[in-house]
Amino acid sequence: MAPKTILLSGMIVIAMVYLASWYTTVNRQRASGADTTPLGPEPRTLGISFIANFFDTLGIGSYATTTSMFRFWNVVRDEKIPGTLNVGYVVPTTVQAVIYITIVEVEFVTLVAIIAAAAAGAWLGAGVVASLPRRQVQIGMGCALIGAATLMLFSLTGIGPAPGVALGVAGAKLGIAIVISAFLGALMMLGIGYYAPCLIMISLLGMNPTAAFPIMMGACAFLMPVGSLQFIRKQSYDLRAAIGLMIGGPLAVVIAAFIVKSLPLDYVRWGVVVVVIYTAVGMLRTAAAERAIKSAQVHRRN
């Protein structure tokens, strides 16, 4: 069996095990009375997921756009957003990864090493993020969104290295890629997308930017189930919103990958940058306001 086939088979098996584990854990939590959330998707999240995953498949990323829509329509509480994104987008991301690993060539050792590092980083990062209080999540996500918007601006304005042609790296470059990928996997648990920084990393290493698609989608398909299990176990996510994200995304991925394939997206990217910066500022302002309210309450008690 070809190595790529083994990788794809493993990815699908992990996704199925993840779904079974999610289902089992939710049933156990509901049986014990720890979770009384009505089952079924939150209707708005079906559309949110379709829009976000359509553009995600074309390379824009889904985390920042979804966070912006969540906050605009007040769909998910701020402290639940990182877990909801990671739990809900496992299935659409796995569909993306299967498609792009199948049709885009990349050196296999590079692909597997970066994927493994991202999954390890996600496991460590999720354990921290799932336990963070609301205000720290708001501050972390606000800063992460500003970072994501900055990376998008670099891409739009052509700042950065010229595209390379290599389909893989070795030696010191591979070591650097592994370390960075682990760090990005951990950051993804906070709600900052993996795609934009991964694309920049690939370019800095002298690789063909096209090779970033199977790498970043494959990494997310492995790291998201690994990290999401901790959010599920600690109930640090919105169940109905996550179900909506899971259901609404796969069709959008297929349409974007096989029917639309490409669009002139520069104007969309500029719009995304503006919306992401607005969302980041709003998140940080909310965190500051909540701190002021808490300080006032403490002062009155004293």
C-alpha positions in Angstrom: 0.0 0.0 0.0 1.3 3.4 -1.0 2.4 5.7 1.9 -0.1 8.4 0.9 -2.9 5.8 0.9 -1.9 4.8 4.5 -1.9 8.4 5.6 -5.3 9.1 4.1 -6.7 5.9 5.6 -5.3 6.8 9.0 -6.8 10.3 8.7 -10.3 8.9 7.9 -10.0 6.3 10.8 -9.0 9.1 13.2 -12.0 11.2 12.1 -14.4 8.3 12.6 -12.9 7.4 16.0 -13.2 11.1 17.0 -16.9 11.2 16.0 -17.6 8.1 17.9 -15.8 9.4 21.0 -17.6 12.7 20.7 -21.0 10.9 20.5 -20.2 8.7 23.4 -18.9 11.5 25.6 -21.9 13.7 25.0 -24.3 10.8 25.7 -22.4 10.1 29.0 -22.5 13.7 30.0 -26.2 14.0 29.2 -27.0 10.8 31.1 -25.2 12.1 34.2 -27.0 15.4 34.0 -23.8 17.3 33.3 -25.1 18.5 29.9 -28.8 19.4 29.2 -28.2 21.1 25.9 -30.9 20.2 23.3 -29.5 18.2 20.5 -29.5 19.4 16.9 -27.6 22.2 15.1 -27.9 25.9 15.9 -29.6 27.0 12.6 -27.3 30.0 12.0 -24.2 27.9 12.2 -25.1 25.9 9.2 -24.8 29.0 7.0 -21.8 30.3 8.9 -20.0 27.0 8.3 -20.9 26.9 4.6 -19.6 30.4 4.0 -16.4 29.9 6.1 -15.5 26.5 4.6 -16.1 27.6 1.1 -13.5 30.3 1.4 -11.4 28.1 3.6 -11.0 25.6 0.8 -9.8 28.4 -1.5 -7.1 29.4 1.0 -8.6 32.3 3.1 -9.1 30.3 6.3 -12.2 29.7 8.4 -11.3 30.4 12.0 -11.1 34.2 11.8 -14.1 34.5 9.6 -16.2 32.2 11.8 -15.2 34.1 14.9 -16.3 37.3 13.3 -19.7 35.9 12.4 -20.1 34.3 15.8 -19.5 37.7 17.5 -21.6 39.7 15.0 -24.7 37.5 15.6 -23.9 36.7 19.2 -24.0 32.9 18.5 -21.4 31.6 20.9 -20.0 33.0 24.1 -16.4 34.2 23.8 -14.8 31.6 26.1 -16.5 28.8 24.1 -15.4 30.0 20.6 -11.9 28.2 20.5 -13.4 24.8 21.5 -16.4 25.2 19.2 -14.2 26.0 16.2 -12.0 23.0 16.8 -14.7 20.5 17.7 -17.1 21.5 14.9 -14.6 21.8 12.0 -13.0 18.4 12.2 -15.2 16.8 9.5 -15.0 19.7 6.9 -11.3 19.9 7.4 -10.8 16.2 6.9 -12.7 16.4 3.6 -10.4 19.2 2.5 -7.3 17.2 3.5 -8.4 14.1 1.7 -9.0 16.1 -1.5 -5.8 18.1 -1.5 -3.4 15.3 -0.3 -4.8 13.3 -3.2 -4.4 15.9 -6.0 -1.4 18.0 -4.9 2.1 16.6 -4.8 4.3 17.1 -1.7 7.3 15.2 -0.4 6.0 12.6 2.0 8.5 12.9 4.9 8.0 16.6 5.0 4.2 16.2 5.0 4.2 13.6 7.8 6.7 15.4 10.0 4.9 18.7 9.9 1.5 17.0 10.5 2.9 15.1 13.6 4.4 18.2 15.1 1.1 20.1 14.7 -0.9 17.4 16.4 1.6 17.3 19.3 1.3 21.0 19.7 -2.4 20.9 19.6 -2.7 18.3 22.3 -0.5 20.4 24.7 -2.3 23.7 23.7 -5.8 22.4 24.1 -5.2 21.3 27.7 -4.2 24.9 28.5 -6.9 26.7 26.5 -9.8 24.5 27.6 -9.1 25.6 31.2 -8.7 29.3 30.7 -11.2 31.7 32.1 -13.4 33.9 29.9 -11.3 37.1 30.0 -8.0 35.3 29.3 -9.6 33.7 26.2 -10.9 37.1 25.1 -7.4 38.6 25.4 -5.7 35.6 23.7 -8.2 35.5 20.8 -8.0 39.3 20.4 -4.2 39.2 20.1 -4.4 36.1 17.9 -6.9 37.7 15.5 -4.6 40.8 15.2 -1.8 38.5 14.3 -3.9 36.7 11.7 -4.9 40.0 10.2 -1.2 41.1 10.0 -0.3 37.9 8.2 -3.2 38.4 5.7 -1.9 41.9 5.1 1.6 40.6 4.4 0.2 38.2 1.9 -2.0 40.9 0.2 0.8 43.5 -0.1 3.4 41.0 -1.3 5.6 41.4 1.8 7.7 38.2 2.3 9.9 35.8 0.3 9.4 35.0 -3.3 7.7 31.6 -3.9 10.0 28.6 -4.1 9.7 25.5 -6.2 10.7 22.7 -3.7 8.1 20.1 -2.7 9.8 19.2 0.5 12.7 20.1 2.9 15.3 18.1 4.9 17.9 18.6 7.6 17.9 21.9 9.5 15.0 23.3 7.4 12.8 20.3 8.3 13.8 20.8 12.0 12.7 24.4 11.9 9.4 23.4 10.2 8.7 20.9 12.9 9.2 23.4 15.7 7.1 26.1 14.0 4.4 23.6 13.2 4.1 22.5 16.8 3.8 26.1 17.9 1.2 26.8 15.3 -0.7 23.7 16.4 -0.8 25.0 20.0 -2.0 28.4 18.8 -4.8 26.9 16.8 -6.4 25.7 20.0 -6.7 29.4 20.9 -8.6 30.1 17.7 -5.9 31.4 15.4 -6.0 29.6 12.1 -3.1 27.4 10.9 -3.4 28.2 7.2 -2.0 31.7 6.9 1.1 31.2 9.1 1.7 27.8 7.6 1.7 29.3 4.1 4.2 31.9 5.1 6.4 29.2 6.8 6.3 27.1 3.6 7.4 30.2 1.5 10.2 31.1 3.9 11.5 27.5 3.6 11.7 27.9 -0.2 8.9 25.5 -1.0 6.2 25.8 -3.6 3.2 27.6 -2.0 0.9 25.0 -3.6 2.5 22.4 -1.4 1.2 24.3 1.6 -2.4 23.2 0.9 -2.0 19.4 1.6 0.4 20.2 4.4 -1.8 22.7 6.2 -5.1 20.8 5.6 -3.5 17.5 6.5 -2.0 19.0 9.7 -5.4 20.4 10.7 -7.2 17.1 10.0 -4.9 15.4 12.5 -4.4 18.1 15.1 -8.1 19.1 15.4 -9.4 15.7 16.6 -6.5 15.4 19.0 -7.0 18.8 20.6 -10.8 18.7 20.4 -11.2 15.7 22.7 -9.9 17.9 25.5 -12.5 20.6 24.8 -15.2 17.9 24.7 -14.2 16.3 27.9 -14.1 19.6 29.7 -17.3 20.8 28.0 -15.5 24.0 26.9 -17.4 24.4 23.7 -21.0 25.0 22.4 -22.5 21.7 21.4 -25.3 22.9 19.1 -23.0 25.4 17.3 -20.3 22.7 16.8 -22.9 20.3 15.3 -24.0 23.1 12.9 -20.4 23.7 11.9 -19.9 20.0 11.3 -23.0 19.6 9.1 -22.7 22.9 7.2 -19.1 22.6 6.0 -18.5 19.5 3.8 -20.8 20.4 0.9 -19.1 23.9 0.7 -15.7 22.2 0.6 -16.7 20.0 -2.3 -18.2 22.9 -4.3 -15.2 25.0 -3.8 -12.6 22.3 -4.6 -14.3 20.7 -7.6 -16.7 23.2 -9.1 -15.5 26.7 -8.3 -11.8 25.8 -8.0 -10.6 29.4 -7.9 -11.9 33.0 -7.7 -10.4 36.5 -7.8 -10.3 36.7 -4.0 -8.2 39.8 -3.3 -11.2 42.0 -2.5 -12.6 39.3 -0.3 -9.3 39.1 1.6 -9.2 42.8 2.2 -12.8 42.6 3.5 -11.8 39.8 5.8 -8.8 41.8 7.1 -11.1 44.7 8.1 -13.7 42.4 9.7 -11.0 40.4 11.6 -9.4 43.6 13.0 -12.8 44.9 14.0 -13.6 41.6 15.8 -10.2 41.6 17.5 -10.7 45.2 18.8 -14.2 44.3 20.0 -12.9 41.2 21.8 -10.1 43.2 23.6 -12.5 46.0 24.5 -15.0 43.5 26.0 -12.1 42.0 28.1 -11.2 45.4 29.3 -14.8 46.3 30.2 -15.3 43.1 32.1 -12.1 43.7 34.0 -13.3 47.2 35.0 -16.7 45.8 36.1 -14.9 43.1 38.2 -12.6 45.7 39.8 -15.5 47.9 40.7 -17.3 45.0 42.3 -14.3 44.2 44.4 -13.9 47.8 45.4 -17.5 48.0 46.5 -17.1 44.9 48.6 -14.1 46.4 50.3 
